[in-house]
Structures are given as structure tokens and as C-alpha cells.
Amino acid sequence: MENPNVATSLNTQLYTSQGQYANAEPLYKRSLVIKEKVLGPDHPDVAVTLNGLAELYRMQGAANVRLLNVILFT
């Protein structure tokens, strides 16, 4: 069984703060999948992860904001 604590412990913020966006993105996505599956899509922890992913895309530029919209709304 997947554990939301594992999802929380992924080093997303470390990679993001170091500018290692390519390393952070798959971890955010993995965390999001785990949290949605275990906690449900409306859980506040899912929103926190989505916010972190959105911030990662914002830091990379507007092109990824469009990508985030595709991910969230399709």
C-alpha cells in the first residue's frame, strides 16, 4: 500500500530550492498520485502538493503554467 508519509518525505522542496527543477517535477507528480489515491482528491494535503507543483512551474516560466492547466483540467 502506498503511504502518504512517503509522498510527503520526497525531496521536492530541496530540489526546487536548488533550482533542480527537472529532478523536482517527477517527485511532485509521484507525491500527487500517491496522495490522491490514498487521501482522495479533495484532501488538503493534495492541495498543498498541487500548490508546490504550481510554484515549481511558475519558477520555470509561463510556458509551464499552461502545462499545469492541462494536467489539472484534463
C-alpha positions as MATLAB code, in Angstrom:
seq = 'MENPNVATSLNTQLYTSQGQYANAEPLYKRSLVIKEKVLGPDHPDVAVTLNGLAELYRMQGAANVRLLNVILFT';
ca = [
       0.000    0.000    0.000;
       1.205    3.470   -0.784;
       1.779    5.713    2.190;
       1.107    9.474    2.160;
       4.054    9.941    4.529;
       6.357    8.659    1.793;
       4.841   11.189   -0.577;
       5.467   13.961    1.941;
       9.061   12.921    2.502;
      10.071   13.184   -1.157;
      12.756   15.847   -1.604;
      10.667   18.143   -3.778;
      11.404   21.331   -1.864;
      15.117   20.607   -1.672;
      15.413   20.161   -5.417;
      13.221   23.185   -6.088;
      15.239   25.433   -3.771;
      18.432   24.316   -5.524;
      16.970   25.075   -8.943;
      16.956   21.390   -9.881;
      13.505   21.595  -11.408;
      13.904   18.531  -13.629;
      14.545   16.432  -10.521;
      11.720   18.011   -8.520;
       8.914   17.676  -11.068;
       8.628   13.863  -11.165;
       8.726   13.758   -7.364;
       5.883   16.278   -7.107;
       3.887   14.236   -9.613;
       4.578   10.984   -7.753;
       3.595   12.620   -4.486;
       0.395   13.914   -6.053;
      -0.588   10.485   -7.374;
       0.038    8.831   -4.008;
      -1.859   11.472   -2.045;
      -4.828   11.494   -4.421;
      -5.042    7.705   -4.292;
      -4.691    7.355   -0.524;
      -6.302   10.557    0.771;
      -8.711   11.450   -2.039;
      -8.570   14.345   -4.483;
     -10.238   16.829   -2.136;
      -7.852   16.357    0.788;
      -5.909   19.483    1.902;
      -2.574   17.658    1.515;
      -3.354   17.167   -2.173;
      -3.886   20.918   -2.469;
      -0.517   21.554   -0.803;
       1.217   19.309   -3.329;
      -0.614   20.955   -6.226;
       0.488   24.317   -4.905;
       4.094   23.145   -4.774;
       3.879   21.873   -8.351;
       2.322   25.147   -9.477;
       5.112   27.094   -7.770;
       7.694   24.903   -9.491;
       6.097   25.674  -12.856;
       5.883   29.375  -12.008;
       9.585   29.411  -11.250;
      10.265   27.811  -14.631;
       8.182   30.329  -16.535;
       4.784   30.884  -18.072;
       5.019   28.007  -20.565;
       4.747   25.543  -17.721;
       1.741   27.355  -16.268;
      -0.105   26.373  -19.444;
       1.141   22.805  -18.956;
      -0.139   22.817  -15.374;
      -3.596   23.802  -16.637;
      -3.526   20.828  -18.982;
      -2.507   18.492  -16.139;
      -5.139   19.795  -13.736;
      -8.079   20.172  -16.052;
      -7.871   17.176  -18.370;
];
